[in-house]
Amino acid sequence: MNDAQAAMLLFRRLEGAARQPLLLHELEARLSADGRSLVISRYRERYSAEGKPYRHEVHRSIPIAALLRWMARHER
């Protein structure tokens, strides 16, 4: 992974207490490999009290040109 593809951590939450499930939730942003899109990734990992893992990952890609047009239209 080069510097252009390095992810920027936007949000991280880690929750858990004794005898409670452990939850990790992260939101990251990075450029696509071709540099034309912003990729937003959401990752969630939960461990039950028994230690069983549950993982969920979602990626959304937004073209940079469309994002800039949206920002220009919604300028305040």
Backbone as CSV, one residue per row, in Angstrom:
resi,resn,N_x,N_y,N_z,CA_x,CA_y,CA_z,C_x,C_y,C_z
1,MET,0.851,-1.174,0.000,0.000,0.000,0.000,0.897,1.237,0.000
2,ASN,0.651,2.171,-0.926,1.447,3.391,-0.941,0.769,4.481,-0.118
3,ASP,1.421,5.632,-0.010,0.874,6.710,0.819,-0.488,7.185,0.332
4,ALA,-0.710,7.157,-0.989,-1.990,7.613,-1.528,-3.134,6.697,-1.099
5,GLN,-2.836,5.438,-0.795,-3.877,4.494,-0.409,-3.953,4.279,1.102
6,ALA,-3.106,4.953,1.858,-3.122,4.781,3.313,-4.454,5.299,3.862
7,ALA,-5.041,4.545,4.741,-6.337,4.919,5.308,-6.164,5.941,6.423
8,MET,-7.120,6.861,6.486,-7.166,7.832,7.570,-8.304,7.413,8.501
9,LEU,-7.979,7.183,9.740,-8.978,6.773,10.722,-9.837,7.977,11.084
10,LEU,-11.144,7.877,10.852,-12.071,8.963,11.150,-12.727,8.789,12.515
11,PHE,-12.912,7.540,12.909,-13.646,7.263,14.148,-13.241,5.887,14.650
12,ARG,-13.066,5.773,15.954,-12.816,4.462,16.570,-13.498,4.443,17.932
13,ARG,-14.236,3.371,18.169,-14.870,3.199,19.476,-14.616,1.768,19.922
14,LEU,-14.176,1.637,21.138,-13.946,0.332,21.739,-14.742,0.301,23.030
15,GLU,-15.656,-0.635,23.113,-16.504,-0.754,24.297,-16.367,-2.150,24.870
16,GLY,-16.516,-2.230,26.154,-16.508,-3.533,26.799,-16.241,-3.380,28.277
17,ALA,-16.756,-4.289,29.033,-16.560,-4.323,30.481,-16.564,-5.789,30.899
18,ALA,-16.291,-6.019,32.145,-16.275,-7.395,32.651,-17.604,-8.079,32.343
19,ARG,-17.525,-9.261,31.797,-18.694,-10.086,31.458,-19.635,-9.420,30.447
20,GLN,-19.132,-8.455,29.703,-19.914,-7.806,28.651,-19.250,-8.105,27.305
21,PRO,-20.017,-8.125,26.230,-19.404,-8.312,24.914,-18.461,-7.152,24.588
22,LEU,-17.401,-7.453,23.896,-16.446,-6.445,23.457,-16.851,-5.989,22.061
23,LEU,-16.856,-4.672,21.831,-17.245,-4.115,20.543,-16.168,-3.160,20.061
24,LEU,-15.726,-3.343,18.828,-14.810,-2.426,18.166,-15.519,-1.911,16.926
25,HIS,-15.568,-0.591,16.759,-16.224,0.027,15.614,-15.270,1.071,15.050
26,GLU,-14.928,0.967,13.764,-14.010,1.907,13.118,-14.607,2.412,11.811
27,LEU,-14.269,3.661,11.494,-14.646,4.281,10.232,-13.379,4.877,9.638
28,GLU,-13.061,4.509,8.397,-11.833,4.966,7.747,-12.148,5.525,6.368
29,ALA,-11.263,6.403,5.883,-11.361,6.945,4.526,-10.003,6.798,3.853
30,ARG,-10.027,6.496,2.555,-8.790,6.407,1.779,-9.132,6.641,0.311
31,LEU,-8.115,6.927,-0.478,-8.295,7.056,-1.917,-8.276,5.678,-2.554
32,SER,-9.022,5.530,-3.627,-8.978,4.278,-4.381,-7.616,4.148,-5.050
33,ALA,-7.320,2.978,-5.566,-6.025,2.719,-6.201,-5.768,3.659,-7.375
34,ASP,-6.824,4.022,-8.122,-6.638,4.921,-9.264,-6.720,6.397,-8.874
35,GLY,-7.034,6.681,-7.606,-7.082,8.058,-7.122,-8.317,8.829,-7.532
36,ARG,-9.310,8.170,-8.104,-10.504,8.860,-8.586,-11.675,8.821,-7.615
37,SER,-11.577,7.992,-6.605,-12.697,7.834,-5.670,-12.216,7.877,-4.231
38,LEU,-13.110,8.312,-3.366,-12.894,8.250,-1.929,-13.601,6.993,-1.444
39,VAL,-12.888,6.138,-0.748,-13.454,4.887,-0.246,-13.643,5.026,1.262
40,ILE,-14.877,4.888,1.698,-15.222,4.938,3.119,-15.459,3.498,3.572
41,SER,-14.771,3.095,4.635,-14.892,1.728,5.143,-15.377,1.749,6.583
42,ARG,-16.341,0.892,6.855,-16.843,0.729,8.223,-16.560,-0.707,8.634
43,TYR,-15.967,-0.847,9.794,-15.586,-2.164,10.304,-16.151,-2.307,11.704
44,ARG,-16.795,-3.429,11.938,-17.354,-3.696,13.263,-16.967,-5.106,13.667
45,GLU,-16.465,-5.222,14.868,-16.062,-6.523,15.404,-16.632,-6.633,16.810
46,ARG,-17.306,-7.745,17.058,-17.923,-7.956,18.368,-17.552,-9.345,18.859
47,TYR,-17.210,-9.406,20.120,-16.930,-10.691,20.761,-17.969,-10.912,21.846
48,SER,-18.597,-12.050,21.823,-19.591,-12.378,22.841,-18.892,-12.733,24.148
49,ALA,-19.673,-12.886,25.185,-19.125,-13.263,26.490,-18.408,-14.616,26.404
50,GLU,-18.821,-15.457,25.459,-18.177,-16.759,25.260,-16.924,-16.647,24.398
51,GLY,-16.640,-15.460,23.876,-15.452,-15.253,23.051,-15.652,-15.502,21.566
52,LYS,-16.903,-15.702,21.142,-17.178,-15.936,19.728,-17.145,-14.603,18.970
53,PRO,-16.361,-14.540,17.886,-16.263,-13.276,17.141,-17.369,-13.128,16.094
54,TYR,-17.759,-11.891,15.858,-18.653,-11.516,14.767,-18.007,-10.316,14.092
55,ARG,-17.767,-10.403,12.794,-17.119,-9.313,12.060,-18.002,-8.878,10.900
56,HIS,-18.056,-7.569,10.697,-18.835,-7.008,9.600,-18.040,-5.854,9.008
57,GLU,-17.880,-5.854,7.693,-17.106,-4.816,7.020,-17.882,-4.348,5.791
58,VAL,-17.977,-3.023,5.614,-18.691,-2.437,4.482,-17.809,-1.358,3.872
59,HIS,-17.752,-1.322,2.535,-16.973,-0.308,1.825,-17.897,0.422,0.855
60,ARG,-17.799,1.736,0.830,-18.555,2.557,-0.116,-17.565,3.430,-0.872
61,SER,-17.754,3.534,-2.166,-16.868,4.315,-3.014,-17.630,5.515,-3.568
62,ILE,-17.047,6.705,-3.446,-17.664,7.942,-3.905,-16.694,8.611,-4.878
63,PRO,-17.096,8.824,-6.131,-16.202,9.509,-7.066,-15.842,10.907,-6.542
64,ILE,-14.561,11.254,-6.600,-14.090,12.551,-6.104,-14.790,13.689,-6.841
65,ALA,-14.966,13.557,-8.166,-15.623,14.614,-8.945,-17.047,14.848,-8.442
66,ALA,-17.781,13.784,-8.170,-19.148,13.921,-7.660,-19.148,14.549,-6.270
67,LEU,-18.189,14.177,-5.446,-18.085,14.751,-4.104,-17.812,16.251,-4.175
68,LEU,-16.907,16.665,-5.053,-16.601,18.094,-5.205,-17.797,18.869,-5.746
69,ARG,-18.539,18.292,-6.707,-19.756,18.957,-7.212,-20.776,19.119,-6.089
70,TRP,-20.951,18.078,-5.278,-21.889,18.150,-4.162,-21.459,19.241,-3.177
71,MET,-20.163,19.304,-2.878,-19.658,20.320,-1.946,-19.886,21.725,-2.504
72,ALA,-19.688,21.925,-3.801,-19.896,23.242,-4.414,-21.367,23.638,-4.364
73,ARG,-22.263,22.692,-4.591,-23.705,22.991,-4.554,-24.193,23.292,-3.142
74,HIS,-23.582,22.696,-2.143,-24.033,22.854,-0.760,-23.150,23.797,0.044
75,GLU,-22.427,24.651,-0.651,-21.550,25.614,0.020,-22.393,26.615,0.806
76,ARG,-21.901,26.974,1.967,-22.625,27.971,2.782,-21.764,29.151,3.040
